[in-house]
Structures are given as structure tokens and as C-alpha cells.
Amino acid sequence: MDLLGNLDSFFSQMTWRQIDPSVSAAEIGDLIEFVYPWSGLSLWGAYIGEGCVVHFGVGDENMVQRTCRSFLQQLVPKSNGDRVLRKTRICTQRITEIKVPPGTRIRVNNNNNHNLVPSPQEMMTNRCETFLNQEFKYDLVNFNSEHFATFVRYGTAVCNQKKNNAHVAITETLQMIMQQRMETET
């Protein structure tokens, strides 16, 4: 009975997530990608140390909510699914505690097809602190977790589904929020 329970636990952990060895060597500001099986979607976060990432908290949604949001956005591209789903917040979590579908691969992915230079760690940390716990409307095309994570790392919001092009409008919005925070602190 005990052996069966241990095997069940072993297999459920094995299929729950596949953590690439690169994650154990992650440095502050590295992009962590949670590659969801079968959907072609990924959750992105920026590594902040001690096994944690800051991310646009879609990972907090349960599988039904994520599926509904994705389905609605594909069905009606101009819809962001907000009639069904709530706003999403920027949060920090341990990598191992983020809710992901079984089989999710977790890896460092600083794929720099866009030829951007990473910001100094102090700037990355400042961006994380500025946006932590703020809520935004999640939009699969115009403002998603990859946009946020790349903004933290580079200061520019980029998403691979937009052919590695910087998303100018969201970059400007995030920079404006950063500027307003700096002005209120001084």
C-alpha cells in the first residue's frame, strides 16, 4: 500500500512538470518559460532569485479559466475574455508553486532573436517592484506574460507571436507607469 502511494506520487510529480536543468542556474532577470503541452501557449516570468519569478499571473487561473480565455480570444479576436474572466495581477511565486497543466516544461529561455540588451539588474528589480500586485487586463495578443517578462528584462515589451517585434503601445504604457512612480517617489 505504501509502495503504491509512493509510486503514484512519483508519477504524478514526473508528469506534472518537467524542469530543465538550466533553471537551477538561472540568474536574476533570466526569462523563465513555462511551455504548456498541447496548447502551443507559454507562461513567461522573469527570474528574481531564490527559486522565484515575477509574472503576469495567468498561471493563477485554473485550467478552465485559461482555456476559456484562450478560446474566447481565438473565437473573437477583439475580445479579451473579460466578460467571463477577471483582471490578472503581476505577482511573484516560487517556480515550483505556479499552477501548470501536467507535462509543462519549465526552462530558461533568453532567446534573443530581437537583439535587445538586458538591462542592469537594478533596473530589472525596479521594474518588478513597480508592477508587483498591480492588475491589468490580460490580452493574449496585445499584453501577455511574455510582453511583461521581456519588459522586465529589456525595458521593451516583446512577444514571439508578434514575430519578435516590440509592441510599442504596451512598452510606452509600461514606461509611463514607471515614470509616474519615479515622479511620485521624488
N, CA, C and O of each residue as an XYZ file, in Angstrom:
744
protein
N       0.831     -1.199      0.000
C       0.000      0.000      0.000
C       0.872      1.258      0.000
O       0.629      2.190     -0.766
N       1.884      1.273      0.862
C       2.777      2.406      0.926
C       3.562      2.555     -0.382
O       3.753      3.670     -0.868
N       4.010      1.447     -0.942
C       4.742      1.455     -2.203
C       3.870      2.019     -3.321
O       4.335      2.811     -4.142
N       2.606      1.607     -3.347
C       1.686      2.094     -4.371
C       1.502      3.608     -4.244
O       1.505      4.324     -5.246
N       1.346      4.085     -3.024
C       1.199      5.524     -2.796
C       2.435      6.281     -3.241
O       2.324      7.345     -3.850
N       3.618      5.742     -2.943
C       4.860      6.398     -3.353
C       5.002      6.422     -4.871
O       5.434      7.429     -5.431
N       4.647      5.329     -5.544
C       4.718      5.292     -6.997
C       3.757      6.290     -7.623
O       4.097      6.985     -8.580
N       2.547      6.352     -7.067
C       1.557      7.293     -7.567
C       2.081      8.724     -7.428
O       1.944      9.531     -8.347
N       2.676      9.031     -6.287
C       3.227     10.356     -6.062
C       4.369     10.637     -7.034
O       4.461     11.732     -7.588
N       5.238      9.648     -7.240
C       6.368      9.803     -8.155
C       5.879     10.100     -9.572
O       6.367     11.034    -10.208
N       4.934      9.326    -10.066
C       4.468      9.524    -11.436
C       3.696     10.825    -11.596
O       3.800     11.468    -12.641
N       2.923     11.234    -10.590
C       2.181     12.489    -10.717
C       3.145     13.668    -10.721
O       2.908     14.652    -11.421
N       4.235     13.586     -9.947
C       5.222     14.661     -9.977
C       5.962     14.667    -11.304
O       6.237     15.731    -11.858
N       6.281     13.500    -11.812
C       7.024     13.391    -13.052
C       6.219     13.962    -14.226
O       6.788     14.623    -15.094
N       4.940     13.721    -14.262
C       4.129     14.213    -15.375
C       3.623     15.626    -15.124
O       3.162     16.285    -16.057
N       3.698     16.103    -13.900
C       3.160     17.415    -13.593
C       3.986     18.518    -14.249
O       3.431     19.431    -14.861
N       5.309     18.436    -14.123
C       6.177     19.465    -14.690
C       7.539     18.875    -14.983
O       8.010     17.979    -14.283
N       8.155     19.381    -16.010
C       9.494     18.937    -16.382
C      10.408     20.152    -16.306
O      10.385     21.012    -17.187
N      11.213     20.219    -15.247
C      12.071     21.376    -15.031
C      13.438     21.122    -15.663
O      14.145     20.186    -15.290
N      13.792     21.963    -16.616
C      15.066     21.861    -17.308
C      16.196     22.225    -16.341
O      16.020     23.102    -15.495
N      17.350     21.565    -16.454
C      18.486     21.886    -15.581
C      18.922     23.352    -15.650
O      19.523     23.858    -14.702
N      18.629     24.041    -16.755
C      19.018     25.447    -16.887
C      18.375     26.320    -15.810
O      18.919     27.367    -15.461
N      17.225     25.903    -15.281
C      16.514     26.694    -14.281
C      17.339     26.791    -12.988
O      17.316     27.826    -12.321
N      18.059     25.731    -12.633
C      18.838     25.763    -11.387
C      20.007     26.741    -11.482
O      20.555     27.139    -10.454
N      20.399     27.135    -12.693
C      21.493     28.087    -12.875
C      20.982     29.477    -13.272
O      21.767     30.329    -13.685
N      19.679     29.706    -13.150
C      19.094     30.985    -13.573
C      19.681     32.143    -12.773
O      19.990     32.026    -11.587
N      19.821     33.263    -13.476
C      20.299     34.491    -12.858
C      19.177     35.514    -12.874
O      18.258     35.428    -13.689
N      19.254     36.475    -11.978
C      18.220     37.498    -11.891
C      18.010     38.134    -13.263
O      18.961     38.568    -13.913
N      16.766     38.181    -13.683
C      16.396     38.754    -14.966
C      16.267     37.750    -16.095
O      15.756     38.087    -17.163
N      16.722     36.513    -15.878
C      16.548     35.499    -16.920
C      15.064     35.278    -17.174
O      14.246     35.345    -16.256
N      14.730     35.013    -18.428
C      13.347     34.722    -18.791
C      13.075     33.238    -18.562
O      13.779     32.380    -19.095
N      12.058     32.946    -17.773
C      11.651     31.574    -17.498
C      10.379     31.315    -18.288
O       9.394     32.043    -18.166
N      10.416     30.267    -19.097
C       9.260     29.919    -19.925
C       8.626     28.636    -19.405
O       9.312     27.640    -19.176
N       7.323     28.671    -19.225
C       6.528     27.506    -18.846
C       5.791     27.084    -20.119
O       4.775     27.679    -20.478
N       6.299     26.071    -20.788
C       5.756     25.645    -22.077
C       4.632     24.649    -21.832
O       4.879     23.517    -21.415
N       3.401     25.070    -22.090
C       2.244     24.209    -21.870
C       2.133     23.175    -22.982
O       2.238     23.514    -24.161
N       1.925     21.939    -22.617
C       1.784     20.900    -23.644
C       0.460     21.060    -24.396
O      -0.527     21.538    -23.837
N       0.452     20.667    -25.632
C      -0.741     20.562    -26.468
C      -1.382     21.878    -26.853
O      -2.123     21.913    -27.835
N      -1.138     22.971    -26.130
C      -1.839     24.210    -26.461
C      -1.014     25.157    -27.318
O      -1.573     26.028    -27.984
N       0.294     25.002    -27.312
C       1.144     25.925    -28.054
C       1.339     27.246    -27.330
O       1.951     28.162    -27.878
N       0.833     27.362    -26.109
C       0.959     28.590    -25.329
C       2.034     28.422    -24.262
O       2.370     27.306    -23.868
N       2.558     29.535    -23.810
C       3.533     29.522    -22.729
C       3.217     30.641    -21.757
O       2.677     31.680    -22.137
N       3.559     30.416    -20.500
C       3.558     31.464    -19.480
C       5.005     31.881    -19.327
O       5.896     31.032    -19.308
N       5.249     33.168    -19.219
C       6.605     33.693    -19.090
C       6.741     34.447    -17.779
O       5.794     35.085    -17.319
N       7.909     34.374    -17.186
C       8.228     35.135    -15.991
C       9.676     35.570    -16.050
O      10.458     35.065    -16.855
N      10.025     36.509    -15.192
C      11.413     36.948    -15.059
C      11.918     36.444    -13.717
O      11.276     36.654    -12.687
N      13.066     35.780    -13.729
C      13.635     35.196    -12.517
C      14.099     36.316    -11.585
O      14.784     37.244    -12.014
N      13.720     36.222    -10.308
C      14.094     37.254     -9.336
C      14.955     36.700     -8.204
O      15.253     37.407     -7.241
N      15.353     35.433     -8.324
C      16.226     34.830     -7.321
C      15.484     33.920     -6.369
O      14.259     33.977     -6.261
N      16.239     33.076     -5.677
C      15.714     32.158     -4.659
C      14.571     31.285     -5.165
O      13.640     30.982     -4.419
N      14.643     30.881     -6.430
C      13.640     29.986     -6.999
C      12.317     30.643     -7.345
O      11.317     29.954     -7.544
N      12.300     31.975     -7.421
C      11.046     32.707     -7.673
C      11.096     33.485     -8.987
O      12.163     33.860     -9.473
N       9.910     33.714     -9.542
C       9.750     34.554    -10.719
C       8.693     35.611    -10.438
O       7.827     35.422     -9.584
N       8.767     36.717    -11.157
C       7.682     37.685    -11.198
C       7.019     37.444    -12.546
O       7.691     37.315    -13.570
N       5.696     37.385    -12.533
C       4.993     37.089    -13.782
C       3.609     37.694    -13.779
O       3.063     38.074    -12.743
N       3.062     37.768    -14.981
C       1.695     38.230    -15.189
C       0.828     37.037    -14.866
O       0.728     36.122    -15.683
N       0.203     37.008    -13.716
C      -0.358     35.857    -13.046
C      -1.400     34.995    -13.708
O      -2.270     34.466    -13.017
N      -1.354     34.825    -15.018
C      -2.305     33.928    -15.652
C      -2.136     32.516    -15.109
O      -3.080     31.727    -15.130
N      -0.956     32.195    -14.629
C      -0.735     30.897    -14.012
C      -1.614     30.676    -12.794
O      -1.808     29.539    -12.365
N      -2.149     31.760    -12.232
C      -3.043     31.648    -11.081
C      -4.432     31.186    -11.484
O      -5.188     30.682    -10.654
N      -4.766     31.354    -12.746
C      -6.075     30.906    -13.202
C      -6.082     29.390    -13.264
O      -5.059     28.755    -13.521
N      -7.252     28.827    -13.025
C      -7.312     27.375    -13.182
C      -7.403     27.042    -14.667
O      -7.596     27.923    -15.505
N      -7.263     25.778    -14.972
C      -7.204     25.338    -16.372
C      -8.464     25.732    -17.143
O      -8.375     26.096    -18.316
N      -9.613     25.668    -16.518
C     -10.862     26.020    -17.197
C     -10.850     27.501    -17.574
O     -11.249     27.863    -18.680
N     -10.388     28.368    -16.645
C     -10.338     29.796    -16.942
C      -9.360     30.090    -18.077
O      -9.677     30.865    -18.979
N      -8.188     29.486    -18.042
C      -7.199     29.700    -19.102
C      -7.745     29.243    -20.453
O      -7.599     29.930    -21.464
N      -8.375     28.074    -20.448
C      -8.916     27.538    -21.690
C     -10.008     28.453    -22.226
O     -10.053     28.730    -23.425
N     -10.891     28.923    -21.345
C     -11.962     29.841    -21.773
C     -11.381     31.122    -22.342
O     -11.826     31.598    -23.387
N     -10.387     31.685    -21.658
C      -9.783     32.927    -22.128
C      -9.174     32.713    -23.515
O      -9.426     33.494    -24.433
N      -8.384     31.671    -23.665
C      -7.734     31.396    -24.957
C      -8.763     31.147    -26.047
O      -8.631     31.653    -27.162
N      -9.796     30.359    -25.721
C     -10.834     30.050    -26.694
C     -11.558     31.321    -27.130
O     -11.765     31.542    -28.323
N     -11.940     32.152    -26.168
C     -12.644     33.393    -26.499
C     -11.780     34.306    -27.353
O     -12.277     34.942    -28.282
N     -10.479     34.375    -27.043
C      -9.618     35.254    -27.821
C      -9.417     34.737    -29.239
O      -9.257     35.530    -30.167
N      -9.422     33.432    -29.418
C      -9.286     32.887    -30.761
C     -10.600     32.989    -31.529
O     -10.602     33.256    -32.731
N     -11.704     32.779    -30.842
C     -13.014     32.833    -31.462
C     -13.377     34.257    -31.869
O     -13.850     34.496    -32.980
N     -13.151     35.188    -30.965
C     -13.454     36.592    -31.198
C     -12.183     37.378    -30.904
O     -11.983     37.817    -29.771
N     -11.325     37.564    -31.893
C     -10.019     38.178    -31.663
C     -10.053     39.530    -30.955
O      -9.115     39.872    -30.236
N     -11.120     40.301    -31.148
C     -11.181     41.598    -30.486
C     -11.635     41.473    -29.037
O     -11.607     42.457    -28.298
N     -12.050     40.287    -28.620
C     -12.451     40.062    -27.237
C     -11.242     39.623    -26.430
O     -10.412     38.850    -26.908
N     -11.147     40.119    -25.207
C     -10.061     39.660    -24.343
C     -10.588     38.716    -23.272
O      -9.855     38.340    -22.357
N     -11.838     38.338    -23.381
C     -12.402     37.364    -22.453
C     -12.819     37.949    -21.124
O     -13.179     37.201    -20.215
N     -12.783     39.281    -20.978
C     -13.062     39.873    -19.678
C     -14.517     39.767    -19.257
O     -14.830     39.924    -18.076
N     -15.397     39.507    -20.184
C     -16.793     39.330    -19.771
C     -16.935     38.048    -18.963
O     -17.865     37.906    -18.168
N     -16.025     37.131    -19.165
C     -16.062     35.856    -18.456
C     -15.022     35.825    -17.344
O     -15.253     35.219    -16.297
N     -13.880     36.471    -17.560
C     -12.754     36.348    -16.647
C     -12.347     37.703    -16.067
O     -12.587     38.753    -16.663
N     -11.737     37.649    -14.911
C     -11.326     38.854    -14.212
C      -9.994     39.392    -14.732
O      -9.351     38.786    -15.589
N      -9.595     40.554    -14.189
C      -8.272     41.082    -14.484
C      -7.237     40.172    -13.830
O      -7.555     39.369    -12.953
N      -6.027     40.312    -14.265
C      -4.936     39.481    -13.780
C      -3.898     40.389    -13.141
O      -3.728     41.536    -13.555
N      -3.208     39.876    -12.134
C      -2.243     40.720    -11.444
C      -0.821     40.217    -11.643
O      -0.579     39.037    -11.898
N       0.104     41.149    -11.517
C       1.525     40.830    -11.530
C       1.854     40.286    -10.139
O       1.526     40.912     -9.131
N       2.499     39.127    -10.087
C       2.793     38.525     -8.788
C       4.155     37.836     -8.805
O       4.745     37.614     -9.863
N       4.633     37.507     -7.627
C       5.837     36.696     -7.508
C       5.437     35.359     -6.911
O       4.577     35.283     -6.034
N       6.071     34.317     -7.398
C       5.812     32.974     -6.894
C       7.057     32.134     -7.058
O       7.902     32.400     -7.914
N       7.157     31.114     -6.222
C       8.189     30.115     -6.421
C       7.841     29.374     -7.712
O       6.670     29.103     -7.980
N       8.832     29.056     -8.487
C       8.616     28.372     -9.761
C       7.832     27.084     -9.556
O       6.949     26.753    -10.347
N       8.154     26.368     -8.505
C       7.517     25.076     -8.257
C       6.084     25.201     -7.760
O       5.377     24.195     -7.698
N       5.630     26.399     -7.405
C       4.276     26.579     -6.886
C       3.296     27.153     -7.908
O       2.109     27.293     -7.612
N       3.773     27.481     -9.091
C       2.887     28.018    -10.125
C       2.049     26.872    -10.682
O       2.574     25.821    -11.050
N       0.752     27.091    -10.735
C      -0.163     26.068    -11.251
C       0.019     25.950    -12.760
O      -0.156     26.915    -13.505
N       0.373     24.747    -13.185
C       0.581     24.496    -14.614
C      -0.068     23.176    -14.983
O      -0.243     22.312    -14.124
N      -0.428     23.006    -16.250
C      -1.007     21.730    -16.676
C       0.037     20.614    -16.633
O       1.234     20.876    -16.750
N      -0.415     19.377    -16.467
C       0.524     18.247    -16.490
C       1.366     18.252    -17.754
O       0.866     18.526    -18.845
N       2.640     17.950    -17.600
C       3.545     17.874    -18.737
C       4.211     19.181    -19.105
O       4.980     19.224    -20.066
N       3.941     20.252    -18.370
C       4.540     21.544    -18.666
C       6.058     21.484    -18.523
O       6.582     20.981    -17.529
N       6.756     22.004    -19.533
C       8.223     22.102    -19.482
C       8.584     23.491    -18.989
O       8.041     24.491    -19.458
N       9.506     23.544    -18.038
C       9.951     24.816    -17.480
C      11.429     24.966    -17.814
O      12.229     24.075    -17.532
N      11.789     26.106    -18.420
C      13.168     26.296    -18.851
C      13.539     27.777    -18.868
O      12.669     28.647    -18.923
N      14.847     28.051    -18.819
C      15.337     29.397    -19.074
C      15.319     29.574    -20.579
O      15.824     28.726    -21.315
N      14.737     30.677    -21.041
C      14.674     30.925    -22.477
C      14.947     32.406    -22.748
O      14.026     33.208    -22.902
N      16.222     32.739    -22.800
C      16.615     34.113    -23.126
C      16.838     34.260    -24.619
O      17.700     35.023    -25.055
N      16.051     33.518    -25.410
C      16.153     33.562    -26.864
C      16.081     35.015    -27.300
O      15.036     35.657    -27.198
N      17.169     35.507    -27.770
C      17.258     36.932    -28.061
C      17.236     37.205    -29.558
O      18.136     37.851    -30.094
N      16.203     36.708    -30.225
C      16.046     36.967    -31.660
C      15.859     38.448    -31.951
O      16.106     38.904    -33.067
N      15.428     39.187    -30.960
C      15.120     40.597    -31.158
C      16.332     41.491    -30.905
O      16.231     42.713    -31.014
N      17.492     40.885    -30.565
C      18.756     41.617    -30.412
C      18.686     42.755    -29.404
O      19.235     43.831    -29.639
N      18.013     42.522    -28.286
C      17.952     43.518    -27.223
C      18.999     43.199    -26.166
O      19.347     42.037    -25.954
N      19.489     44.218    -25.518
C      20.491     44.052    -24.475
C      19.773     44.038    -23.124
O      18.970     44.929    -22.848
N      20.052     43.033    -22.274
C      19.425     43.007    -20.946
C      19.771     44.262    -20.150
O      20.892     44.765    -20.228
N      18.828     44.751    -19.405
C      19.035     45.916    -18.542
C      19.883     45.519    -17.344
O      19.992     44.334    -17.028
N      20.480     46.490    -16.679
C      21.182     46.184    -15.422
C      20.195     45.602    -14.405
O      19.011     45.935    -14.422
N      20.688     44.735    -13.525
C      19.813     44.072    -12.552
C      19.032     45.063    -11.698
O      17.883     44.797    -11.344
N      19.627     46.188    -11.365
C      18.933     47.195    -10.556
C      17.678     47.694    -11.261
O      16.638     47.876    -10.628
N      17.772     47.917    -12.571
C      16.604     48.369    -13.338
C      15.544     47.275    -13.403
O      14.350     47.550    -13.283
N      15.990     46.020    -13.597
C      15.037     44.906    -13.629
C      14.293     44.809    -12.301
O      13.074     44.643    -12.271
N      15.037     44.915    -11.209
C      14.433     44.844     -9.876
C      13.451     45.990     -9.672
O      12.375     45.792     -9.108
N      13.811     47.183    -10.124
C      12.931     48.344    -10.002
C      11.637     48.131    -10.784
O      10.558     48.482    -10.306
N      11.739     47.559    -11.979
C      10.532     47.278    -12.766
C       9.642     46.274    -12.044
O       8.423     46.439    -11.998
N      10.246     45.245    -11.488
C       9.465     44.232    -10.742
C       8.712     44.879     -9.589
O       7.518     44.641     -9.405
N       9.417     45.697     -8.814
C       8.803     46.342     -7.650
C       7.692     47.304     -8.059
O       6.679     47.419     -7.369
N       7.884     47.991     -9.179
C       6.888     48.944     -9.646
C       5.564     48.265     -9.975
O       4.497     48.788     -9.653
N       5.631     47.104    -10.614
C       4.412     46.465    -11.108
C       3.852     45.382    -10.196
O       2.750     44.886    -10.430
N       4.594     45.012     -9.168
C       4.140     43.943     -8.279
C       2.758     44.254     -7.699
O       2.527     45.331     -7.151
N       1.857     43.299     -7.831
C       0.472     43.347     -7.320
C      -0.444     44.286     -8.099
O      -1.596     44.464     -7.706
N       0.023     44.888     -9.182
C      -0.871     45.703     -9.998
C      -1.683     44.796    -10.910
O      -1.194     43.763    -11.368
N      -2.922     45.188    -11.168
C      -3.798     44.398    -12.035
C      -3.904     45.033    -13.412
O      -3.978     46.253    -13.560
N      -3.908     44.165    -14.412
C      -4.058     44.577    -15.802
C      -4.987     43.597    -16.501
O      -5.180     42.471    -16.041
N      -5.555     44.032    -17.605
C      -6.328     43.119    -18.440
C      -5.347     42.279    -19.242
O      -4.500     42.809    -19.960
N      -5.467     40.980    -19.114
C      -4.604     40.079    -19.873
C      -5.149     39.969    -21.278
O      -6.340     39.734    -21.476
N      -4.277     40.140    -22.248
C      -4.670     40.059    -23.644
C      -3.638     39.196    -24.354
O      -2.464     39.559    -24.425
N      -4.061     38.077    -24.869
C      -3.161     37.101    -25.477
C      -2.283     37.707    -26.569
O      -1.143     37.280    -26.750
N      -2.797     38.695    -27.299
C      -2.048     39.285    -28.404
C      -1.346     40.582    -27.999
O      -0.187     40.793    -28.356
N      -2.035     41.452    -27.258
C      -1.512     42.792    -27.021
C      -0.816     43.011    -25.681
O       0.002     43.925    -25.574
N      -1.105     42.213    -24.661
C      -0.390     42.337    -23.385
C      -0.504     41.026    -22.635
O      -1.478     40.773    -21.927
N       0.509     40.202    -22.805
C       0.509     38.893    -22.161
C       1.753     38.739    -21.290
O       2.515     39.690    -21.112
N       1.953     37.552    -20.756
C       3.058     37.329    -19.826
C       4.425     37.507    -20.482
O       5.373     37.932    -19.821
N       4.537     37.193    -21.755
C       5.819     37.382    -22.433
C       6.127     38.868    -22.608
O       7.276     39.283    -22.458
N       5.118     39.666    -22.921
C       5.321     41.110    -23.001
C       5.869     41.638    -21.677
O       6.831     42.405    -21.650
N       5.235     41.209    -20.572
C       5.667     41.714    -19.268
C       7.082     41.246    -18.923
O       7.912     42.052    -18.504
N       7.364     39.954    -19.094
C       8.678     39.414    -18.731
C       9.790     40.068    -19.551
O      10.846     40.393    -19.008
N       9.565     40.265    -20.850
C      10.597     40.903    -21.671
C      10.752     42.374    -21.318
O      11.844     42.929    -21.439
N       9.663     43.015    -20.880
C       9.787     44.402    -20.422
C      10.663     44.459    -19.177
O      11.512     45.342    -19.055
N      10.464     43.526    -18.257
C      11.303     43.490    -17.054
C      12.772     43.334    -17.458
O      13.631     44.063    -16.963
N      13.059     42.397    -18.347
C      14.447     42.096    -18.726
C      15.082     43.187    -19.589
O      16.223     43.582    -19.348
N      14.352     43.674    -20.590
C      14.948     44.559    -21.587
C      14.456     46.008    -21.537
O      15.113     46.897    -22.078
N      13.307     46.256    -20.894
C      12.713     47.586    -20.951
C      11.856     47.774    -22.183
O      11.375     48.874    -22.454
N      11.664     46.686    -22.941
C      10.848     46.685    -24.157
C       9.953     45.453    -24.134
O      10.428     44.343    -23.895
N       8.670     45.644    -24.378
C       7.723     44.525    -24.405
C       7.791     43.848    -25.766
O       7.540     44.478    -26.794
N       8.134     42.558    -25.769
C       8.296     41.786    -26.998
C       7.538     40.476    -26.845
O       7.451     39.929    -25.745
N       6.997     39.979    -27.935
C       6.315     38.689    -27.903
C       6.610     37.949    -29.200
O       6.486     38.514    -30.287
N       6.999     36.685    -29.083
C       7.338     35.887    -30.253
C       6.166     35.712    -31.216
O       6.377     35.583    -32.422
N       4.931     35.705    -30.702
C       3.809     35.519    -31.611
C       3.597     36.754    -32.479
O       2.829     36.709    -33.440
N       4.257     37.835    -32.157
C       4.219     39.032    -32.989
C       5.493     39.105    -33.831
O       5.931     40.193    -34.204
N       6.091     37.936    -34.131
C       7.296     37.830    -34.960
C       8.454     38.627    -34.378
O       9.194     39.299    -35.097
N       8.595     38.534    -33.041
C       9.697     39.171    -32.326
C       9.714     40.690    -32.441
O      10.734     41.318    -32.158
N       8.616     41.277    -32.845
C       8.566     42.726    -32.918
C       8.187     43.297    -31.562
O       7.353     42.749    -30.841
N       8.814     44.396    -31.245
C       8.466     45.080    -29.999
C       7.035     45.599    -30.113
O       6.618     46.077    -31.168
N       6.306     45.500    -29.037
C       4.942     46.016    -29.006
C       5.024     47.431    -28.443
O       5.091     47.628    -27.230
N       5.016     48.406    -29.338
C       5.290     49.789    -28.995
C       4.282     50.346    -27.993
O       4.679     50.994    -27.025
N       3.003     50.110    -28.201
C       1.979     50.700    -27.335
C       2.116     50.216    -25.890
O       2.057     51.027    -24.966
N       2.298     48.922    -25.684
C       2.399     48.433    -24.302
C       3.722     48.859    -23.680
O       3.778     49.139    -22.483
N       4.796     48.912    -24.483
C       6.081     49.396    -23.967
C       5.931     50.833    -23.475
O       6.395     51.169    -22.386
N       5.285     51.677    -24.273
C       5.091     53.075    -23.880
C       4.235     53.188    -22.629
O       4.523     54.006    -21.755
N       3.190     52.383    -22.530
C       2.329     52.404    -21.343
C       3.111     52.002    -20.101
O       3.023     52.672    -19.072
N       3.875     50.919    -20.184
C       4.650     50.460    -19.033
C       5.727     51.468    -18.651
O       5.982     51.680    -17.466
N       6.360     52.090    -19.638
C       7.359     53.119    -19.348
C       6.719     54.329    -18.677
O       7.316     54.930    -17.784
N       5.503     54.690    -19.102
C       4.793     55.806    -18.492
C       4.477     55.506    -17.026
O       4.626     56.377    -16.169
N       4.044     54.285    -16.738
C       3.771     53.893    -15.352
C       5.049     53.983    -14.521
O       5.026     54.461    -13.388
N       6.168     53.519    -15.093
C       7.459     53.609    -14.395
C       7.807     55.072    -14.109
O       8.227     55.408    -13.001
N       7.633     55.932    -15.098
C       7.952     57.344    -14.935
C       7.077     57.988    -13.859
O       7.575     58.754    -13.034
N       5.786     57.686    -13.862
C       4.879     58.244    -12.854
C       5.283     57.808    -11.455
O       5.215     58.599    -10.514
N       5.702     56.560    -11.310
C       6.127     56.093     -9.985
C       7.378     56.823     -9.533
O       7.485     57.203     -8.367
N       8.325     57.025    -10.439
C       9.553     57.733    -10.078
C       9.240     59.176     -9.657
O       9.851     59.706     -8.729
N       8.282     59.801    -10.351
C       7.918     61.176    -10.017
C       7.245     61.272     -8.660
O       7.475     62.235     -7.929
N       6.424     60.305     -8.309
C       5.744     60.338     -7.014
C       6.677     60.013     -5.855
O       6.424     60.413     -4.718
N       7.765     59.280     -6.144
C       8.719     58.935     -5.084
C       9.689     60.071     -4.792
O      10.318     60.093     -3.734
N       9.817     61.026     -5.733
C      10.770     62.120     -5.513
C      10.111     63.368     -5.033
O      10.785     64.373     -4.804
